[in-house]
Amino acid sequence: MSDTSQDFLNGHQELKTGERFRFACHPGVSCFGACCSALDLMLTPYDALRLRHTTGQTSREFIQLFASLLAMPEVGLPMLHMRMLPDARHKCPFQRDTGCAVYQDRPSACRTYPLGRATQRGPDGAVVERIFMAREAHCHGFEAGTDFDAGAWMHDQGLEPYNEANDRYMALAEDLRHFAEQTGRHMAQKQLGMAGLALYQPDEFQPFLTQSGLMDRLEMTEARKNDVLHDEEACLDFGYDWLELSLLGHTEHLRPKGPRG
C-alpha cells in the first residue's frame, strides 16, 4: 500500500467485518450519473482489457482515444489514467443520459463504489484487504436500496475476477518498490516499455512472443503456450509471471529452461 493510499484510507470510514450498509444506484436515484464526471480514475491492466472487450478496439486505439499512459509514482510501473471529456463537466467518455455505455465491463473502481478497497501483503505473503466507505455529499444512493456487507457487495458487482487480477498488479508494484529500496535500481526505459506491452497491450504482446521465441526459453506446457497466444487474459497472467521473473529474478509460476545436456 502506498503512502497516498494510506492517507486516503485514513480519511474515510473503515468498514468492519460483517458491517452492513444500504446502497442503490439506478436512474431512479436523484443523483444518478453525478459520480461519473471529473474522475481521477486509474485503469488497471484488467480494467483496460475488459473495457477493450466491449469497445472492440485494439489496445493502441483504446489508449489513443480514452487514456493516458503514465508511470506509477515511486515505482515507475506503467499505468493508464482515464481521460475525461473536454466539456464543462469533464464527463467520463462512456457516460450517457441512460447510464454507463460499458456497464458490463466497467472499471473496478466504478464497480466497488461506494466502497474502496486497499490491499497489502501480510508477513506470510497473503493479501490483506481493508474496506472503507466513500460517502460523498452529492450521493443519495444511501437513502434507499438493499442491505449489503462488503463481501456481498463485491459479489453482487462481479468483482471477484477484478480483485484477483488487480491484486497481482499491486503486488508487482509493491515488490518493485521494495526491490528499488533494497538495491537502488529502478526500471530502465526499455523495461518500462516492455512492461507496458505485457500489461496493457496483450494484443501486441502476443505476436511479440511468437516472433521473439521467448516462451521457448521457458519451462511451459504447450497448452499454456497456446492459451497465452490466443486468450488475452491468459496472456496478461503470463505477463505478470514474466515481469516478476525478468525484473525481480523470481516468480512462483515460471522458470527458464536449464542448459541442455
C-alpha positions, 0 to 999 in steps of 0.5 A: 500500500502506498503512502497516498493510499494510506492517507486516503484510507485514513480519511474515510470510514473503515468498514468492519467485518460483517458491517452492513450498509444500504446502497442503490444506484439506478436512474431512479436515484436523484443523483444518478450519473453525478459520480461519473464526471471529473474522475481521477480514475486509474485503469488497471491492466484488467480494467483496460482489457475488459473495457477493450472487450466491449469497445472492440478496439485494439489496445493502441486505439483504446489508449489513443482515444480514452487514456493516458499512459503514465508511470506509477509514482515511486515505482515507475510501473506503467499505468493508464489514467482515464481521460475525461471529456473536454466539456464543462463537466469533464464527463467520463467518455462512456457516460450517457443520459441512460447510464454507463455505455460499458456497464458490463465491463466497467472499471473496478473502481466504478464497480466497488463504489461506494466502497474502496478497497486497499490491499497489502501483503501480510508477513506470510505473503497473503493479501490483506484487504481493508474496506472503507466507505466513500460517502460523498455529499452529492450521493443519495444512493444511501437513502434507499436500496438493499442491505449489503456487507462488503463481501456481498457487495463485491459479489453482487458487482462481479468483482471477484475476477477484478480483485484477483487480477488487480491484486497481482498488479499491486503486488508487482508494484509493491515488490518493485518498490521494495526491490528499488529500496533494497538495491537502488535500481529502478526500471530502465526505459526499455523495461518500462516499455516492455512492461507496458506491452505485457500489461496493457497491450496483450494484443501486441504482446502476443505476436511479440512472443511468437516472433521473439521465441521467448516462451521457448526459453521457458519451462511451459506446457504447450497448452499454456503456450497456446492459451497465452497466444490466443486468450488475452487474459491468459496472456496478461497472467503470463505477463505478470509471471514474466515481469516478476521473473525478468525484473525481480529474478523470481516468480512462483509460476515460471522458470527458464529452461536449464542448459541442455545436456 
